[in-house]
Amino acid sequence: MITRLTTAALAATLLAGTALPGLGAAEAAEMFNRIATFHVVDNLPEGADREKATVAEIISASADGNTLVYTDSPGERIGIIDLADPKAPKPAGTVALGGEPTSTVVAGGHALVGVVTSKDKAKPAGHLAVVDLASKTVAATCDLAGQPDSLAKSPDGSFLAIAIENERDEEVNDGAIPQMPGGSLVTFRLAADGTVDCGTKTVIDVSGLSAVAPEDPEPEFVDFNAKNQIVLTMQENNEIVIADAATGKVVTHFSAGSVDLDGIDTGKDGVIDLSAAMKGVAREPDAVGWIGDDRFVTANEGDWKGGSRGFTIFKADGTVDFDSGTSLEYETVRLGHYPEKRNKKGNEPEGIEVARFVDETLIFVGSERASLVGVYKDEGAGKAPTLLQALPGGIGPEGLLAIPQRSLFVTASENDLREDGLIGSVVTIYERSDAPAAYPTLVSADKDGKPIGWAAISGTAADRTAPGKLYAVVDSAQSQGAILTIDAAQSPAVITDRIVVTKDGKPVENLDLEGIALAADGGFWLASEGNPEREKNKTQSTLLRTDAKGVLVEEIALPAELADKATRFGFEGVTVTGSGADETVWLAVQREWKDDPKGMTKLLAYKPSAKSWAAVHYPLEKAGKGWVGLSEITAVPGGLVVIERDNQIGRDAKIKKLVFVPLAGVTPAPLGGALPVVAKNDLVDLLPALRAPNGYVLDKVESFAIGADGEAYAITDNDGVDDSSGETQFLRLGKIALPM
């Protein structure tokens, strides 16, 4: 009899309490957990082309927090979300703007939107649109005589500030500034109902202030304090300005300064190597938010020459009160979210939100490239903020929005990658409560004072005797094939070690490790997928054996008659049955090769004692969309367990499951002839576990293992944070009853 885990059981298991290691007193704090994910494409107007890109970039909320408004630049519209039930957000329509919206705030019953109408970056143009939310119409516009970027509303609702960026053309002079015309800071007075009198427009001149291209100010982001003072970042100028809205005058200004960064990764080589340094890195801040009236925090994304990979708290006089240094960067590494392909500016913190939740002031820092939001508790002037947790969401969280009156936090992710078969733009809803943080589910420990770098886990095996001890491999998203040791007895699970696969003391090149199994001598069997269809640097699926330290002992190539039939959908898992002369190394081939009938893939059986190859056929499910293949194989009493999955993500995902393959009476046949077809029994539907975190279903569940104590685990592959949110789900499936 086969026992299946119920949806409720899987969800409860998956969402068991986790907390970031080392938080100490922060463990008692209330935490945010994701409660809903809204797909922006669902808000398209009737008749709109659903294949075209649509995004949520900057997001705002009504005073009661029941309505969200976001900017959709490619669609030249704003979108509205009904958030009355935060666990079930509903589409509430869109409003066409006739230009690209850059930012929005809700005031009274109106959404105030900065709209770019420029046809030429040398002639920037734009306006402020006043949108009546009840009628979903543009009630009025005010000409801005330039290209708007960020908008902010004063806490008392009397002023609106707009950063007029007049964005530079990156194809002119390699994007260097100055590029005229320069930008400015604009304010308007607001009526109680949120309407704007265009005649109250005030232009605050911010030219001539910065040391960098003073004639070409590049205003980026604005925020108000309770004294109606505006803090303005000028990102490319590396300058910060404080202006008074009532008088329309600059109060003070100062350079955002620079930092020295030690122990960071600067090489774009597929290896997370935290040993390099950068000196005198300009902060070049993007988003900014006041912390009370006398301090503010910046996200130091960088743009032109800088980007310090962290955030800084300044006093209003320009004094640095706190700088995060490499701490945020290291947190993205620790959680497997580090974007190694973006090493010029690292994780690129871009978003800032500051809000008071009950008796705590929280700082939210959004990392655009790591697709994470760090949540910090402000501890007051002169003290370092405390990291409480990190939140996953969509790809590229651009807009951050706190709704403290409802204990909610919202992110808007600007990337729509549906054209590439990936996830579209999403708005993610989090709720704060006394429940423990459900994310992360897998982190790395520190080694020599720095977190172990990891990403793209693609195969797992369990230690034979130590409960909760797992070994995992990473795929070609990391240029060095590596074996990770995971302690699943901790929550979250912890990567405690990383060893690189080597030969003659050097990393083995061209590995695409997709499977791992324990060898009889204490070493490992590894499956490398390869890609024989590439025009350059062709590789074949290969079986490898290493010693316990990852040193390559044996490399076993496919026999010629099989290699000629291989495709890029190669080895996706390896496991071992039997011992001695009966030892058999099984390899799962992801999809059909050239000699397979349609809908059949191979399970290859290699006998080390005879150095012989044989195989059986595995019948794949039919795909409703995309393709279906195998992504893991694990030996269990009486047979094998494979992961069978489609390549679909989010709501398109239909097949993600564990399947039991009985081996009783099965004799693999020699290659080149007819192959026996194995039976298959559905064991566990993994979709409930993948849906349980209230995000979207991650497409690549690629690892499965059963520990020495019978506990089962599955892990998703985050693609090395390349066109991916970086999210990894370490699924605790409990004890699975196998067929007798």
TIRO-620238 format. One record per residue (C-alpha): x, y, z. Coordinates in pm, whole numbers, padded with zeros to 5 digits, always signed. Layout:
BEGIN
XYZ ...
This chain:
BEGIN
+00000+00000+00000 +00122+00349-00087 +00072+00629+00166 +00044+00982+00033 +00102+01295+00236 -00203+01517+00256 -00195+01881+00154 -00244+01990+00514 +00033+01764+00640 +00277+01887+00380 +00194+02250+00446 +00228+02209+00821 +00559+02030+00781 +00697+02286+00540 +00597+02587+00747 +00747+02457+01071 +00917+02741+01256 +01250+02863+01131 +01471+03152+01228 +01795+03296+01100 +02085+03156+01300 +02254+03394+01537 +01960+03628+01587 +01963+03587+01963 +01713+03826+02121 +01557+03892+01781 +01410+03541+01785 +01134+03664+02015 +01029+03943+01780 +00717+03925+01569 +00789+03810+01216 +00652+03862+00868 +00536+03567+00665 +00415+03558+00307 +00038+03511+00296 -00045+03578-00071 +00102+03634-00415 -00085+03841-00675 +00002+03787-01042 -00001+04124-01217 -00113+03970-01545 -00449+03897-01377 -00522+04268-01369 -00500+04323-01743 -00800+04500-01894 -01037+04302-02112 -00897+04248-02459 -00539+04324-02360 -00265+04103-02501 -00169+03876-02211 +00159+03787-02380 +00294+04141-02352 +00501+04236-02051 +00315+04386-01759 +00477+04481-01431 +00426+04624-01085 +00711+04857-00999 +00624+05120-00738 +00328+05055-00510 +00116+05264-00273 -00194+05211-00061 -00509+05391+00042 -00526+05529+00396 -00717+05225+00521 -00477+04986+00349 -00758+04811+00162 -00656+04927-00186 -00319+04900-00356 -00210+05104-00656 +00098+05013-00860 +00274+05150-01165 +00293+04942-01482 +00545+05117-01705 +00536+04894-02017 +00156+04901-02009 +00147+05282-01959 -00107+05241-01682 -00157+05199-01313 -00311+04886-01168 -00544+04863-00870 -00568+04570-00628 -00848+04503-00381 -00672+04409-00058 -00978+04387+00167 -00879+04024+00228 -00499+04030+00229 -00485+03651+00193 -00688+03673-00128 -00601+03995-00317 -00829+04061-00612 -00780+04250-00939 -00960+04585-00932 -00881+04726-01272 -00635+04958-01443 -00623+05318-01561 -00451+05417-01889 -00214+05712-01857 -00084+05785-02205 +00275+05758-02092 +00507+05556-01869 +00434+05585-01496 +00742+05599-01274 +00597+05636-00926 +00270+05681-00742 +00128+05780-00405 -00232+05765-00290 -00376+06083-00138 -00739+06090-00034 -00940+05927-00309 -00675+05990-00572 -00363+05826-00703 -00097+06082-00792 +00125+05944-01067 +00443+06069-01228 +00417+06001-01602 +00702+06018-01855 +00606+06125-02207 +00957+06188-02343 +01022+06096-02704 +01390+06185-02674 +01606+06176-02361 +01763+06502-02472 +01415+06657-02451 +01262+06512-02134 +00890+06558-02081 +00630+06441-01836 +00335+06529-01620 +00165+06457-01292 -00157+06261-01340 -00430+06293-01078 -00635+05973-01099 -00979+05949-00940 -00980+05596-00796 -01357+05576-00767 -01422+05644-01135 -01085+05509-01253 -01028+05816-01469 -00754+06077-01501 -00916+06381-01340 -00634+06628-01410 -00272+06661-01520 +00003+06907-01430 +00293+06962-01666 +00631+06889-01509 +00855+07013-01791 +01077+06712-01736 +01091+06343-01662 +00959+06250-01315 +01099+05969-01105 +01011+05928-00736 +00703+06082-00565 +00639+06130-00195 +00355+06274+00013 +00416+06459+00338 +00286+06287+00655 +00031+06565+00710 -00093+06530+00352 -00026+06893+00260 +00266+06854+00017 +00373+06638-00273 +00739+06614-00377 +00864+06487-00714 +01219+06408-00816 +01260+06529-01175 +01542+06308-01292 +01574+06385-01663 +01739+06047-01703 +02067+06032-01891 +02116+05837-02213 +02351+05546-02139 +02445+05520-02507 +02591+05872-02506 +02949+05903-02383 +02918+05560-02214 +02643+05701-01996 +02869+05950-01823 +02731+06275-01686 +02689+06566-01739 +02411+06521-01995 +02185+06821-02012 +01922+06924-01926 +01969+06864-01558 +01692+06767-01319 +01527+06941-01025 +01302+06895-00724 +00936+06992-00764 +00667+07034-00499 +00291+07088-00506 +00040+07167-00235 -00228+06903-00185 -00593+06951-00099 -00756+06737+00169 -00910+06509-00093 -00573+06453-00260 -00633+06681-00556 -00359+06910-00683 -00364+07274-00782 -00113+07290-01066 -00059+07657-00987 +00112+07567-00658 +00402+07405-00842 +00738+07507-00697 +01069+07419-00860 +01360+07384-00619 +01692+07427-00797 +01941+07160-00689 +02210+07233-00946 +02552+07353-00844 +02550+07152-00522 +02735+06829-00590 +03104+06775-00650 +03015+06531-00929 +02871+06702-01240 +02709+06986-01042 +02550+07133-01356 +02358+06808-01416 +02174+06701-01101 +02014+06356-01132 +01739+06350-00866 +01639+05992-00787 +01430+05945-00473 +01242+06161-00224 +01091+06120+00120 +00932+06351+00382 +00975+06373+00756 +00712+06514+00993 +00869+06863+00968 +00783+06869+00596 +01148+06843+00510 +01233+06652+00194 +01537+06430+00169 +01645+06385-00192 +01906+06149-00331 +02091+06245-00648 +02226+05903-00731 +02473+05962-01012 +02598+06278-00837 +02648+06082-00512 +02481+06374-00333 +02204+06408-00076 +01990+06720-00043 +01750+06826+00231 +01493+07088+00133 +01204+07259+00311 +00870+07213+00134 +00706+07519+00290 +00978+07762+00181 +01092+07582-00130 +01455+07624-00022 +01749+07386+00016 +01831+07347+00386 +02155+07153+00347 +02335+06915+00119 +02633+06682+00141 +02810+06402-00040 +02686+06049+00024 +03051+05957+00060 +03232+05633-00012 +03333+05311+00160 +03610+05052+00145 +03481+04701+00097 +03694+04406+00208 +03604+04041+00166 +03371+04066-00132 +03331+03885-00463 +03436+04091-00764 +03511+03826-01027 +03237+03735-01272 +03348+03373-01291 +03070+03162-01146 +03250+03127-00812 +03139+03303-00494 +03480+03405-00365 +03467+03651-00076 +03833+03745-00082 +03853+04055-00300 +03838+04423-00207 +03723+04755-00352 +03847+05088-00223 +03672+05423-00223 +03341+05293-00358 +03090+05579-00396 +02761+05490-00227 +02546+05641-00504 +02221+05592-00310 +01887+05517-00471 +01590+05495-00232 +01583+05690+00092 +01355+05698+00395 +01340+05913+00706 +01379+05745+01046 +01201+06001+01256 +01290+06365+01185 +01665+06361+01235 +01797+06048+01063 +01737+05875+00733 +01849+05555+00560 +01969+05506+00203 +01989+05198-00022 +02328+05223-00190 +02255+05059-00523 +02508+05250-00730 +02461+05348-01093 +02742+05521-01271 +03062+05441-01084 +02961+05326-00738 +02734+05104-00539 +02848+04997-00192 +02626+04685-00171 +02460+04790+00151 +02268+05066+00328 +02363+05368+00535 +02190+05558+00815 +02274+05927+00808 +02202+06201+01055 +02034+06506+00906 +02363+06698+00919 +02528+06441+00689 +02710+06249+00961 +02713+05872+00905 +02533+05710+01197 +02567+05351+01068 +02688+05174+00755 +02606+04812+00686 +02938+04738+00517 +02933+04382+00382 +02668+04250+00623 +02375+04266+00380 +02593+04124+00103 +02690+03834+00328 +02328+03770+00417 +02242+03722+00049 +02532+03475+00021 +02422+03292+00336 +02071+03247+00200 +02180+03136-00148 +02053+03459-00307 +02385+03611-00410 +02374+03720-00780 +02727+03617-00880 +02676+03734-01238 +02626+04091-01110 +02958+04131-00934 +03018+04493-01028 +02761+04605-00773 +02679+04283-00590 +02328+04247-00455 +02232+04604-00550 +02013+04727-00265 +01758+04957-00426 +01445+04991-00214 +01387+05144+00130 +01078+05157+00349 +01059+05274+00709 +00751+05227+00927 +00644+05203+01288 +00486+04868+01381 +00336+04900+01730 +00638+05005+01938 +00914+04919+01691 +01057+05117+01401 +01137+04878+01118 +01366+04938+00822 +01304+04737+00505 +01591+04714+00258 +01510+04567-00083 +01788+04399-00280 +01701+04420-00648 +01941+04157-00779 +01920+03915-00486 +01540+03942-00479 +01538+03966-00101 +01410+04219+00150 +01602+04253+00474 +01390+04352+00772 +01575+04542+01044 +01473+04684+01379 +01603+05036+01439 +01777+05046+01775 +01818+05425+01785 +02093+05673+01701 +02445+05546+01742 +02342+05181+01743 +02349+04918+01473 +02003+04804+01360 +01914+04442+01433 +01846+04207+01143 +01518+04033+01214 +01463+03833+00896 +01485+03823+00518 +01182+03794+00292 +01161+03624-00049 +00923+03733-00322 +00924+03778-00697 +01219+03871-00917 +01353+04222-00849 +01151+04373-00561 +01138+04737-00671 +00847+04872-00468 +00834+04830-00090 +00526+04928+00108 +00452+04897+00479 +00088+04900+00596 +00142+04896+00973 -00222+04965+01060 -00300+04620+00919 +00029+04452+01019 +00109+04407+00651 +00405+04456+00424 +00393+04446+00043 +00652+04417-00234 +00611+04481-00606 +00851+04293-00833 +00925+04464-01160 +01040+04172-01378 +00808+03994-01619 +00994+03696-01766 +00698+03498-01897 +00833+03528-02249 +01122+03307-02138 +00893+03056-01968 +00965+03204-01626 +00752+03386-01370 +00584+03717-01442 +00565+04024-01223 +00402+03966-00885 +00286+04163-00584 +00363+03978-00263 +00173+04023+00064 +00329+03952+00404 +00164+03960+00746 +00335+04023+01078 +00240+03801+01369 +00391+03600+01651 +00433+03301+01419 +00798+03216+01351 +00955+03309+01019 +00895+03044+00753 +01188+03160+00540 +01470+03084+00493 +01455+02705+00492 +01823+02658+00406 +02122+02872+00501 +02498+02834+00508 +02724+02845+00809 +03026+03070+00832 +03369+02935+00747 +03671+03146+00836 +03434+03427+00929 +03246+03434+00598 +02935+03252+00482 +02980+02947+00258 +02875+03043-00093 +02610+02828-00256 +02329+02824-00513 +02154+02592-00760 +02132+02273-00554 +02056+01996-00803 +02098+01658-00636 +02105+01513-00284 +02201+01196-00102 +02170+01101+00264 +02444+00984+00497 +02393+00616+00579 +02426+00647+00956 +02390+01009+01072 +02026+01122+01086 +01969+01454+00911 +02309+01457+00742 +02284+01512+00368 +02522+01566+00079 +02425+01783-00216 +02574+01901-00544 +02543+02227-00735 +02495+02249-01110 +02660+02456-01383 +02517+02781-01246 +02831+02756-01033 +03144+02713-01245 +03306+02485-00987 +03143+02149-00924 +03102+02121-00549 +02971+01887-00280 +02784+02047+00008 +02725+01895+00349 +02384+01983+00495 +02269+01947+00854 +01893+01898+00824 +01858+01841+01198 +01869+02218+01238 +01587+02448+01133 +01652+02607+00895 +01878+02339+00751 +02242+02449+00750 +02514+02398+00490 +02814+02319+00707 +03081+02248+00447 +03163+02282+00076 +03427+02081-00107 +03522+02142-00469 +03564+01848-00706 +03932+01845-00802 +04185+01663-01015 +04559+01712-00973 +04483+01980-00717 +04271+02192-00953 +03892+02224-00990 +03755+01993-01260 +03620+02203-01546 +03295+02172-01743 +03097+01995-01474 +02720+02022-01457 +02655+01815-01148 +02295+01697-01123 +02319+01394-00897 +02512+01247-00605 +02523+00908-00434 +02745+00752-00171 +03012+00514-00299 +03104+00198-00111 +03454+00326-00033 +03329+00639+00145 +03353+00862-00157 +03084+00975-00395 +02930+00891-00730 +02844+01209-00920 +02632+01258-01232 +02730+01543-01467 +02467+01628-01725 +02665+01787-02006 +02532+01933-02330 +02637+01774-02661 +02410+02011-02857 +02609+02328-02788 +02796+02472-03084 +03098+02540-02867 +03235+02361-02561 +03027+02048-02617 +03015+01809-02323 +02863+01467-02261 +02675+01328-01967 +02940+01162-01751 +02953+00943-01442 +03224+01042-01194 +03362+00885-00877 +03549+01087-00616 +03701+01015-00281 +03554+01160+00037 +03749+01482-00016 +03610+01539-00366 +03925+01429-00549 +03836+01271-00883 +03917+00899-00881 +03738+00777-01192 +03565+00933-01491 +03329+00704-01680 +03217+00822-02020 +02910+00702-02202 +02972+00416-02444 +02995+00540-02800 +02667+00385-02911 +02488+00572-02634 +02679+00900-02659 +02577+00926-03026 +02213+00928-02920 +02242+01174-02630 +02080+01518-02617 +02120+01811-02382 +01859+01657-02151 +02105+01421-01990 +02187+01280-01647 +01965+01419-01372 +02037+01191-01081 +02245+00899-00961 +02194+00632-00697 +02333+00290-00602 +02175-00050-00536 +02344-00372-00434 +02704-00426-00327 +03016-00606-00436 +02976-00772-00773 +02606-00680-00769 +02664-00308-00714 +02466-00114-00973 +02490+00258-01032 +02156+00389-01163 +02136+00713-01359 +01816+00899-01447 +01812+01054-01793 +01590+01360-01793 +01408+01318-02124 +01398+01109-02440 +01723+01066-02631 +01737+01012-03006 +01691+00636-02980 +01397+00646-02736 +01031+00611-02828 +00831+00927-02769 +00732+00959-02406 +01004+00721-02283 +01327+00805-02108 +01603+00579-01982 +01711+00465-01640 +02069+00357-01707 +02231+00080-01503 +02609+00072-01481 +02788-00220-01310 +03132-00111-01188 +03252-00470-01145 +03196-00550-01513 +03216-00194-01646 +02897-00275-01834 +02598-00062-01930 +02231-00160-01949 +01900+00025-01925 +01525+00020-01879 +01262+00255-02012 +01058+00483-01790 +00723+00608-01927 +00684+00983-01876 +00355+01160-01815 +00221+01365-02103 +00284+01736-02066 -00007+01974-02090 +00242+02254-02152 +00617+02243-02200 +00779+01909-02124 +00794+01644-01852 +01113+01473-01738 +01303+01322-01447 +01519+01525-01211 +01633+01285-00937 +01668+00915-00857 +01704+00759-00511 +01740+00396-00410 +01493+00271-00148 +01405-00078-00025 +01242-00265-00311 +01313-00014-00583 +01381+00343-00680 +01214+00680-00618 +01235+00936-00895 +01122+01296-00918 +00904+01340-01224 +00819+01698-01306 +00718+01938-01577 +00925+02246-01657 +00643+02484-01570 +00641+02751-01302 +00371+02917-01094 +00013+02832-01182 +00119+02651-01500 +00293+02382-01294 +00090+02061-01303 +00333+01773-01242 +00581+01773-00954 +00581+01432-00787 +00771+01146-00633 +00723+00816-00814 +00815+00467-00685 +00968+00228-00940 +00968-00135-00817 +01275-00334-00921 +01146-00681-00835 +01170-00888-01151 +01331-00604-01346 +01643-00690-01545 +01803-00400-01732 +01870-00489-02095 +02190-00430-02294 +02202-00111-02496 +02105-00113-02862 +01801-00336-02837 +01453-00331-02690 +01440-00216-02329 +01196-00336-02062 +00947-00075-01942 +00932-00033-01565 +00613+00003-01365 +00556+00327-01176 +00349+00414-00872 +00274+00773-00775 +00404+00822-00424 +00383+01189-00321 +00238+01489-00502 +00487+01768-00427 +00265+02051-00549 +00099+02105-00208 +00440+02147-00046 +00552+02386-00319 +00234+02592-00280 +00245+02600+00099 +00481+02902+00131 +00216+03118-00048 +00455+03227-00320 +00444+03071-00663 +00529+02710-00746 +00902+02687-00813 +00963+02484-01127 +01282+02297-01044 +01239+02054-00759 +01554+01853-00827 +01672+01685-00507 +01531+01407-00293 +01677+01197-00014 +01562+00984+00276 +01776+01025+00585 +01911+00754+00812 +01612+00809+01042 +01357+00777+00761 +01288+01149+00727 +01243+01255+00364 +01361+01581+00209 +01329+01756-00126 +01507+02074-00238 +01440+02317-00521 +01709+02451-00756 +01726+02833-00767 +01919+02854-01098 +02201+03048-00937 +01981+03358-00905 +02000+03407-01281 +01654+03516-01404 +01531+03363-01080 +01409+03498-00750 +01685+03302-00579 +01431+03135-00352 +01521+02784-00236 +01266+02568-00061 +01401+02289+00157 +01095+02067+00191 +01060+01845+00496 +00830+01565+00384 +00835+01356+00700 +00839+00977+00688 +00705+00834+00364 +00558+00484+00367 +00691+00288+00072 +00509-00003-00099 +00562-00335+00076 
